[in-house]
Amino acid sequence: MTYEPLVDRWATAGFAVVQPTHLDSRRNRIGLDDPRFASIWRVRIADQHAILDHLGDIFDQFSGLPTRADHHRVAIVGHSWGAQTTGALLGARVLDAAGTPGEGLSHPAVKAGALLAATGTGDSLTPFAVEHLPFMRPDYSTMSVPALVITGGKDQSAMSTRGPDSFTDAYHLSPAPKRLLSIADGEHTLGGIAGESVKETTDEDPVRVALVADAVSAYLLDILGVDATPWRALEKQATDSSGTFTIDSK
């Protein structure tokens, strides 16, 4: 299972975490030449809707969980492509080749979210991305649900001609309320959040992984009205970090 460094800490913080296995999971070996690939972004969103529509059935499979889980405090979190999926559930739309926003695919059950290393707008896609990943053109202007955006100051996308600033689009181009956590030395996997000994991790740092995991927990506990204390502590930590990470809000 991937993203266990995040999931383990979130579960410890009191969250019931549901992880879908999407059609494009590596175990299914679906490549760019697969005829299903062009619509996989929609399949991912449909997966999330199915989960949200049947949370009760999922919780019923675990003894004691139905009475402990709060169905009124539902959040969604995603990394990279998963962050684009998350954005759609929060209200973002996908622009077509002419720049026209597609239909809204948000879900009313989602009260907050977190986007980790989310793709920027599609105006700077490389030719390869334009050809194979045309859906990487999010319009954040309609992403109105509260969200935390986490970016790495050394995150350089191979799909964009822009630099690390492109990953801040989800914050700057969406309506308030939003918060931005910027990690100065973070690369795309933000220290290795995708899992233990994952090959694509280029900036392995367990401390950075813990920061990301705990920041998401602290944000959600605050924005969902459970406990503001962890977020206030994180803000103080940011002030004292000498620029290791910063927090902005609007």
N, C-alpha and C positions, 0 to 999 in steps of 0.2 A: 504494500500500500504506500502511495506517495504522500508527501507533505506531512509525514508523521511528526516532524519537529514542531509543526504548528498545531496539528490536531491534538497531540498529547497535552500540550500546555493549555489549549482552549478547554479541553475536557476537565483538566485539573481546576480551571477557573470556574467551572460550573456550567459550561455550555454543552448541550446535546448536539453533537456534530454529525451531519449526514453528508457523506461523500459519494457522489455519483461516479460510475464508470461510463464515460461517454463512448460513443461509437468510434471516435478517433483515438481511443486509448491505444497505447503501443502494442498491447496484447493482440489487437485486431489487425495490425499492420496495414492500415489504410493509407496509401500514399497519394501524392498529388495527381497521379494518373487514374485514380479510382473515380468512376463516374459519380459517386456519392459525395466526393470531397467538396464540391462547390456549394452544397447545401448543408454541410456539417455544422456550420455556425448556427443554423436554424435548429438543427437536431439538438444541439447543446442547450439552447434556450428551452426547447420543448421538454427536454429531460428535467430541467429545473422546475418548469411549471407542473410537471407530473408529480414531482416530489412535494412541492408546496401544496398541491391539491389533495395529496394523500398522506400528509404528515401524521394524521391520527392512526392510519393503518400501519405506518412505519413504527411509530412509538409503541403500538400495541404488541409488537414482537419482542419487547424487552420488559421484563417484569419490573413493576414499580415506576417505570418512566412516564406512562400516561398521566399519572397524578402529579408528577414533579415538573414536567415540561410546561412552559408558558407559551401557549399558541398566539398570544398577543405581542410577544417580543421575538419576532423572527427577523433574522439578518442573513445576508449573503456575502460571501467573501470569495475573491478569485485572484489568481496570479497570471499575468501575461495574457494569453488568449482567454484564459478563464476570467480575467479582469474585464475583458470586453463583454463576455457573457454576463458578468455581474452588472456591468453598466447598463446593459439592455433591460435587465430586470428592475433597475432603478430608474429607468425612463429614457436612457440614451437611445438613439436611433442610428441606422446605418444609411449613409448617403450612397446614392447610385452614381454612375459615371457622370451624370449631368449635375450632380450636387443636390439632388432632390432627396429629402429625408424619407425613409421607408416608414412602414407602419410601426406604431408603438407596441412593444412586447413586454411591458412592465407587468408586475404582479402585485395586486393590492395587499397581499399578506406581508410583503417585505417592508419593514419599517426603517431599515438602515443597512449600510453595506460598507465594505472596504475593498478598494481596488489596489492591488500590488503590482507595480511595474506595468501599468495599463498602457496600451498602445495610444499614440497621439493621433491627431487628425490625419486623414489620408492625403493631404496635399503634398506630401514629400515622400511618398512611397517610391521605392526603387522599381525599375522596370520589371524585375522578377516578381515583386509583390503585386504590382498592378496586374500582371498576367495571371498569377496563381492565387492571390489572396485579395481580390478586389473588395471584399467585405470588411477589410481593415480600414474603414473610413467612418469612424464613429462621429456622430453629432451629439456633443455633450450639452447643448443648449437646453434640452428638455429633461436632463437628468436631475430632477428636482428633489429626490429622496435624499435625506442626510447621508453623507458618506465621508470616509477617511481615505485619502489618496496617499500611498507610500511610494516614494521614488528613490532611486540610487543616483548619486552624483557622478558615477562612472559607468552608467548604463548606456551602452551604445547599441542600438538596434541595427541588425543586418538588413532589415526591411525598410529602413528610412534613411534619408540623406541628412536628417537633422541629428543633433546630438542629444545628450541626456535631458535637455529641456523639453523635448517632445513628450516625455512621460509625465509632465506636469499639466498637460492640456486638460485632463479630466478634472483637475482642480480649478484652473483659471477660466475655463470656458463653460463651466456648469454653474447654475444658480446656487446661491447660499440656501441652507447652511452646509459648508464643507470645511474639512480640515486637511492640512497637508503636512506629512512627516517626510522630511528630506534627510537622507542618510548620506553623508559626504562621500564615503569610500565604497558605497554599495554598488554592485554590478547587477546584472539582470536577475540572478537568483538570490540577491540580498543576503549573501553569506552562506546560502545552502538550504533555503527553506523547502526545496523540492524533495529532500530526503537525505538519508545517511549515505555517503559515498556515491552521490549521483554524479555522473561523468560531466554534465554540463556546468557544474558548479566551478566557477573560475575565481571566486573570492571567498573561499571557505573561512568562515568566522562564526563559531558557535555563539559568541556574545552578540553578534549582529542578528543572528537568527532569533535568539531569545528576545531581543529588542523588538523585532517585528511582531513576533507572536504576542508578546505582552502588550504592545501598543494597540493591536487590534482588540484584544480582550478589554483593555482599559477604556478604549473608545466606545465599544459597544455597551459596556456596563454603564458608562456615563450617558450616552445618547438614548439608551433604552430606559433610562430612569431607574436603574438598579443601585448603582453606587458610583459617585463622582470621585471618590478618594483616589483610586489608582491613576486616573487621568491627571488629576491635579499634581500627583507625585511625579508623573512623567513630564509634565510641563516644567517642573522645577529641575528635573534631571537634565532636560534639554538646555535650560538656561545655564546650568553648571557644566555642560559637556564641552565647552570651548570649541563649538562648531562641529563636533562629531555628528550631531544631528540637530535639526531645528524643527520647530512647529509653527505653522501659520494657520490662521482661521479666517473665515468670512461668514 
